[in-house]
Amino acid sequence: MSVHTHADSLRWVAFGTALLTEQLAALDEREMTLPCGLPDWTRKHLLAHVAANADALGHLVHWAATGEPTPMYSSPAQRAADIESGATLSASELRTWVPRSAQHLTDAMAGLTEQQWHTEVRTAQGRSVPATEIPWLRAREVCVHAVDLGTGVRFADLPEDFLTALVADISAKRELRAIPDGPLPEVAAYLAGRSHSLADVPDLGPWL
């Protein structure tokens, strides 16, 4: 099991946010309406999801800061509705919402004290975790979805130590006893249910 630090997760959040924002800035209205790497979603759906995720994780930061239970989403239906609504926004509106929500989350996390970071919060999947896991949850979103955006970013463009942590995380959640041999970026892509070059491996189904 790979061990990564809180500082590692914060560094990967910054990296993934910058990478995603750079890709976003280069997309025009037509390009944003094209399919992304996830089934049945356009790039607008994906970007709305990433922005809404920052807002939702901000609720967990509020929980950690105040002790007031604040779920990421009021319901799965509300989460889906927010994404569908966000997908109708213009390219200009998404170029504003995505970095703004990311910055608000970064600022909120920066305001947590050491004690608050250890507050137990609950993820959208119902897992009870310390607030220190929030940056890792965000790092996965921005880094993996920077690839899913379909602008040419690959898993090989992500930091090696992030990929190592990602492989360990997904392997544990999928309860895999072994992982296939191959280049680290391809193994990470395979475990994440994304396109990969590995041969003779079983389909694991979707993840994240």
Steps between C-alpha positions, in 0.01 A plus 500: 500500500650832395526765767464862395500803721253781547753731335519263201123519453498879516782512244308271265187714539699803386655307212172352376312829536761684295503225237122492468471879494760520224303253288174682572640835390576361154147372431244704311122459510488233228787300647333497841190336354701205365499165682756454776661173604208396721187328364206723407671820617619801306796702617249742649356221716848409620597859578172560684566186703852616591373843605211357699739256665710790630187660643396167656839438657476855632200379700725241665756771579220700661408189700860467618527870585172532690411149614163545328418191288483625141457230233673536167164474321144506628428189291632305199217651296612851592858414403385376158273801451785740578715337233224509239430865581870584487530335159264765358732785600702687240872442453563838659294414807680169544838669460396716796333235719769230480798708623287705739364192677848349510645816656222518759577142601873570519441809714261313730746214550779748575290635785467170688699454819694183573226390738224569246681293237439196721122551522305201371288579194294282266561459128228483236540120512426501873855430620606667824848646452717767662495836324864437405363276224321791328811609301552143377137479387547825309837397356343191347224709344714768338784273386293215358240728345773708335560183298129435450455846347650353184731783400812282477603475866592140588555310822870515411480879544397464865761489781648156556446514876134591442459200268661274760255624765210469255585139419518415871171678571304338219649156567386521861151621410461232232645244745747374244750240615737576216544761229626436148853572389558794270595866487365685804284747297337211310438302818343810662281558193391136499412493869310828460290348225651722233650422158834319532750290305516195730424168336313197635354670807140464620257790481469654846208729426471875571663688786465867612 
